[in-house]
């Protein structure tokens, strides 16, 4: 238990460090924008094209080129995720249901239509995935993670991850994301955010309910097992009609 607690503390410290770096990065973006507005653009012989791809370049600072994620480990891949899921998350940041200052600042003044355009753009991108992360956990812990992902724990009213995210964990149309190809640090952080209320979704908030029933050991095991899964050849989300959700989720149309 002490070792797991120390591991979580180390991850939180790295997350705070990453957040500080991003705040500095945001400041440099603001300086660059001011320079551009006040004449720096005059040095450009040809203005940049006003396309959604050009405007989305700013997202690469955290989410990597084409939204494929970076090696930081705290930021998710957004390329290829269901458009409905990406749109819901942008709305959640704008409306305060998710807490991350840089994201909130970026989307605060964006309209629903523009957020949908951004979601559709990244949903249509399919760059290659990096190799899966090594688990680096005892076999018993990985078995615990596998059991929770594939079978859940009925005694604690915890449904299996595959019951909502699909048998191959590649997500469910129109708004359930894939769980493979995500960094362990990011997965850990999101479970923690749901448990503390820093991340919320439209009611009924099914992930907040499920996360509240998971222990720190459960979360560590599930995150490690998911992050170590090989990437399927076909990452296409399952069709909506293929899965009947075991719990009501406000973000998923029924």
C-alpha positions as CSV (number, residue, x, y, z in Angstrom):
1,X,0.0,0.0,0.0
2,X,2.8,2.4,0.9
3,X,4.6,1.6,-2.4
4,X,1.4,2.4,-4.4
5,X,0.9,5.6,-2.5
6,X,4.5,6.7,-3.2
7,X,3.9,5.8,-6.8
8,X,0.8,8.0,-7.0
9,X,2.6,10.9,-5.2
10,X,5.4,10.7,-7.7
11,X,2.9,10.8,-10.6
12,X,1.2,13.8,-9.1
13,X,4.5,15.6,-8.8
14,X,5.3,14.9,-12.4
15,X,1.8,16.1,-13.4
16,X,2.3,19.4,-11.5
17,X,5.6,19.9,-13.2
18,X,4.0,19.2,-16.6
19,X,1.3,21.7,-15.9
20,X,3.8,24.4,-15.0
21,X,5.6,23.8,-18.3
22,X,2.3,24.1,-20.1
23,X,1.5,27.4,-18.4
24,X,4.8,28.7,-19.6
25,X,4.1,27.4,-23.0
26,X,0.7,29.1,-23.0
27,X,2.5,32.4,-22.2
28,X,4.8,31.9,-25.1
29,X,1.8,31.3,-27.3
30,X,0.3,34.6,-26.2
31,X,3.5,36.4,-26.9
32,X,3.7,34.9,-30.3
33,X,0.1,35.8,-31.0
34,X,0.8,39.4,-30.0
35,X,3.9,39.5,-32.2
36,X,1.9,38.2,-35.1
37,X,-0.9,40.7,-34.6
38,X,1.5,43.7,-34.3
39,X,3.4,43.2,-37.5
40,X,5.4,40.0,-37.2
41,X,3.3,38.6,-40.0
42,X,4.7,41.1,-42.4
43,X,7.8,39.0,-42.6
44,X,5.8,36.2,-44.1
45,X,5.6,36.3,-47.9
46,X,2.6,34.0,-47.9
47,X,0.0,33.9,-45.2
48,X,-0.8,30.6,-43.6
49,X,-4.0,28.9,-45.0
50,X,-7.1,29.4,-42.9
51,X,-8.0,25.8,-42.5
52,X,-9.0,23.6,-39.6
53,X,-5.7,21.7,-40.0
54,X,-3.7,24.9,-39.7
55,X,-5.7,26.1,-36.7
56,X,-5.4,22.7,-35.0
57,X,-1.6,22.9,-35.0
58,X,-1.7,24.6,-31.5
59,X,-3.1,21.3,-30.1
60,X,0.1,19.5,-31.1
61,X,2.0,21.2,-28.2
62,X,0.2,18.8,-25.8
63,X,-1.4,16.1,-27.9
64,X,1.4,15.6,-30.5
65,X,1.5,15.9,-34.2
66,X,-2.0,15.1,-35.7
67,X,-3.2,14.4,-32.1
68,X,-1.1,11.2,-31.9
69,X,0.1,12.0,-28.3
70,X,3.7,12.6,-27.2
71,X,6.1,10.8,-24.9
72,X,5.1,13.0,-21.9
73,X,2.5,10.4,-20.8
74,X,0.0,12.8,-19.2
75,X,-1.9,13.8,-22.4
76,X,-4.1,11.4,-24.4
77,X,-4.1,10.6,-28.1
78,X,-7.1,12.3,-29.6
79,X,-6.6,11.2,-33.2
80,X,-9.2,8.7,-34.3
81,X,-11.4,9.0,-31.2
82,X,-15.2,9.0,-31.9
83,X,-16.2,12.5,-32.8
84,X,-19.0,12.5,-30.3
85,X,-16.6,11.7,-27.5
86,X,-14.2,14.5,-28.5
87,X,-17.0,16.9,-28.8
88,X,-18.3,16.0,-25.3
89,X,-14.9,16.5,-23.8
90,X,-14.5,19.9,-25.4
91,X,-17.9,20.9,-24.0
92,X,-16.9,19.6,-20.6
93,X,-13.8,21.7,-20.5
94,X,-15.7,24.8,-21.7
95,X,-18.5,24.3,-19.2
96,X,-16.2,23.5,-16.3
97,X,-17.0,19.8,-15.9
98,X,-13.4,19.0,-16.6
99,X,-10.6,21.0,-14.9
100,X,-7.5,21.9,-16.8
101,X,-6.7,25.7,-17.1
102,X,-5.0,25.6,-20.5
103,X,-7.8,23.6,-22.1
104,X,-10.4,25.8,-20.5
105,X,-8.7,28.9,-21.7
106,X,-8.4,27.6,-25.3
107,X,-12.1,26.6,-25.7
108,X,-13.8,29.2,-23.5
109,X,-15.0,31.4,-26.4
110,X,-15.5,28.7,-29.0
111,X,-19.0,28.0,-30.3
112,X,-20.7,24.6,-30.3
113,X,-20.3,24.5,-34.1
114,X,-16.5,25.2,-34.0
115,X,-16.0,22.5,-31.3
116,X,-17.9,20.0,-33.5
117,X,-15.6,21.0,-36.4
118,X,-12.5,20.4,-34.2
119,X,-13.9,17.0,-33.0
120,X,-14.7,15.9,-36.5
121,X,-11.2,16.9,-37.7
122,X,-9.3,14.9,-35.1
123,X,-11.7,12.0,-35.3
124,X,-10.8,11.6,-39.0
125,X,-7.0,11.4,-38.4
126,X,-5.4,8.0,-38.1
127,X,-1.6,8.3,-37.6
128,X,0.3,5.2,-36.4
129,X,0.3,4.2,-32.7
130,X,3.5,3.9,-30.7
131,X,4.4,0.5,-29.2
132,X,2.5,-0.5,-26.1
133,X,4.1,0.4,-22.7
134,X,5.7,-2.4,-20.6
135,X,3.6,-3.2,-17.6
136,X,6.3,-3.3,-15.0
137,X,4.0,-4.8,-12.4
138,X,3.8,-8.1,-10.6
139,X,1.9,-10.8,-12.4
140,X,-0.8,-10.9,-9.7
141,X,-1.5,-7.2,-10.1
142,X,-1.8,-7.5,-13.9
143,X,-4.1,-10.4,-13.5
144,X,-6.2,-8.2,-11.2
145,X,-6.3,-5.5,-13.8
146,X,-7.2,-8.0,-16.6
147,X,-10.1,-9.4,-14.5
148,X,-11.6,-6.0,-13.8
149,X,-11.3,-5.0,-17.5
150,X,-12.8,-8.1,-18.9
151,X,-15.2,-9.3,-16.2
152,X,-15.6,-6.4,-13.7
153,X,-16.5,-7.1,-10.1
154,X,-20.2,-7.8,-9.6
155,X,-19.9,-7.9,-5.8
156,X,-19.0,-4.2,-5.9
157,X,-21.2,-3.3,-8.8
158,X,-18.3,-2.6,-11.0
159,X,-19.0,-3.5,-14.7
160,X,-16.3,-4.8,-17.0
161,X,-14.6,-2.1,-19.1
162,X,-15.3,-4.1,-22.2
163,X,-19.1,-3.9,-21.4
164,X,-19.0,-0.2,-22.5
165,X,-15.7,0.2,-24.5
166,X,-16.2,-2.9,-26.6
167,X,-14.6,-6.4,-26.6
168,X,-11.5,-5.1,-28.3
169,X,-11.5,-1.9,-26.2
170,X,-11.5,0.3,-29.3
171,X,-14.5,2.3,-28.2
172,X,-18.2,2.5,-29.2
173,X,-19.9,4.9,-31.6
174,X,-20.8,7.7,-31.2
175,X,-19.2,8.8,-28.0
176,X,-17.3,6.0,-26.0
177,X,-13.5,6.2,-26.4
178,X,-11.0,3.5,-26.9
179,X,-8.9,2.5,-23.9
180,X,-5.9,1.0,-25.8
181,X,-3.1,3.1,-26.9
182,X,-3.3,5.4,-23.9
183,X,-0.4,6.1,-21.5
184,X,-0.6,4.6,-18.0
185,X,0.0,8.0,-16.4
186,X,-2.9,9.5,-18.2
187,X,-5.2,6.6,-17.3
188,X,-4.2,6.9,-13.6
189,X,-4.8,10.6,-13.6
190,X,-8.2,10.3,-15.1
191,X,-9.4,7.7,-12.6
192,X,-8.1,10.0,-9.9
193,X,-9.9,13.0,-11.4
194,X,-13.2,11.2,-11.5
195,X,-12.8,10.0,-7.9
196,X,-12.1,13.6,-6.7
197,X,-14.7,15.3,-8.9
198,X,-12.1,17.2,-10.9
199,X,-13.4,15.4,-14.0
200,X,-17.2,15.2,-14.5
201,X,-19.6,14.4,-17.3
202,X,-23.3,14.9,-18.0
203,X,-25.5,13.2,-15.4
204,X,-25.7,10.4,-14.7
205,X,-21.9,10.4,-14.6
206,X,-21.3,6.7,-14.9
207,X,-17.5,6.9,-14.8
208,X,-17.5,8.9,-11.6
209,X,-19.8,6.2,-10.1
210,X,-17.5,3.4,-11.2
211,X,-14.3,5.1,-10.2
212,X,-15.6,5.7,-6.7
213,X,-15.8,2.0,-6.2
214,X,-12.2,1.3,-7.3
215,X,-9.4,1.2,-4.8
216,X,-5.9,2.7,-5.6
217,X,-4.7,-0.9,-6.1
218,X,-7.5,-1.5,-8.6
219,X,-6.7,1.7,-10.5
220,X,-3.0,0.9,-10.7
221,X,-3.7,-2.6,-11.9
222,X,-6.2,-1.6,-14.6
223,X,-4.1,1.3,-15.9
224,X,-1.0,-0.9,-16.2
225,X,-2.8,-3.7,-17.9
226,X,-4.6,-1.4,-20.4
227,X,-1.4,0.5,-21.2
228,X,0.4,-2.7,-22.0
229,X,-2.2,-4.0,-24.4
230,X,-0.9,-4.4,-28.0
231,X,-2.7,-2.2,-30.5
232,X,-5.3,-4.1,-32.6
233,X,-4.9,-4.1,-36.3
234,X,-8.4,-2.5,-36.6
235,X,-8.9,0.4,-34.2
236,X,-12.4,1.2,-35.6
237,X,-14.9,1.8,-32.8
238,X,-17.7,-0.7,-32.5
239,X,-21.1,0.3,-34.0
240,X,-23.6,1.7,-31.5
241,X,-26.0,-1.2,-32.0
242,X,-23.4,-3.8,-31.0
243,X,-23.3,-3.0,-27.3
244,X,-26.0,-2.5,-24.7
245,X,-24.5,-0.4,-21.9
246,X,-24.8,-2.0,-18.4
247,X,-25.2,1.4,-16.8
248,X,-26.8,4.7,-17.8
249,X,-24.3,7.3,-18.9
250,X,-25.4,10.9,-19.6
251,X,-22.8,11.4,-22.3
252,X,-24.0,8.4,-24.3
253,X,-27.3,8.7,-26.2
254,X,-29.6,5.8,-25.6
